[in-house]
């Protein structure tokens, strides 16, 4: 329903009277308004909160070797992909250590090859060293058996027989020792192989790489700087998603749950609302502030949101109440209070109201109006 009401019919509002006086000087013109009823409807409650934005991931990358910084490949603000080189460190004597370990391993492997220099043996008896000891043992055994036969026939002296027997016993002991040596060498080869791998890894670790995709937040080293193991060199942050960490009053604990939608606004973009969802809640309440922490995840593919932004958030709760609502256009703000113009018998009356939640184009009226009343909305 649209009405044409003379401004002079408005109640005691000083502003209305001054406007009426102005209109009178120009000839009285009626004010056209649209009259709408105050209705009761379901209102989904929201929890308003404030907090800050944080990166989804943040890591301080450290050096895994001791040495001097040879080159820094990135700087603050640079985008990095997973595995991208960040810093190169020249290790102290690490290359020499690797060569020494490789040389020692090659010497051991040479002793573990078959006769003719084939691949390393699986059976110790196939090793060249054991083969030679076995040949010596076989030869000594044959000579011992021959000497034993001749001694029994009285054809050689006791001393000659004892010499052949001693040589045979020594050859048998030499064979057993050769087998044991090969087993020991195999264990040493495994140990040296691990040492070579470790030295090689340390050498490859001289190039420090990004652990995940993100941006460089901070650079703590420069070319020529000496660093030790675990010296911080670069800070990487992932910002394609952000964490909004919010403070919620304890009295609202029953209203908030994981998965609820969240709308966030920041001062840098006052006309935009960034949507997310509650991802986790702290199970404890801070006794000092009587509040608890809530974290929401926000998508940030375009990168407009920055970690550290102050955030105002509205969490859409599962609570729904019946409430009186009027269009927000019906409100007038004057001297720190909200007022509406109610319509009674084709006249406007100024009424002070207290507001609750805002939802779309409507606003909740906590006090000042009753259901069924009519308010004026300017056309």
Buried (B, 14 or more C-beta within 10 A) or exposed (E): EEBEBBBBBBEEBEEBBEBBEEBEEEEEEEBEBBBBEBEEEEBEBBBEBEBBBBBBBBBEBBBBBBBBBBEBBBEEEBEBEEEBBBBBBEBEEBBEBBEBBBEBBEEBBEBBBBEEEEEBBEEBEBBBBBBBBBEBBEEBBEBBEEBBEBBEEEEBEEEEBEBBBEBBEEBBEBBEEBBEBBEEBBEBBEEBBEBBEEBBEBBEBBBBBBBBBBBBBEBBBEEEBEBEEEBBBBBBBBBBBBBBBBBBBEEBBEBBEEEBBBBBBBEEEEEEBBEBBBBEBEEEBEEEEEBBBBBBBBEBEEEEBEBEBEBBBBBBBEBEEEBBBBBBBBBBEEEEEBBBBBBEEEBBBBBEBEBBBBBEEBBBBEEBBEEEBBBBBEE
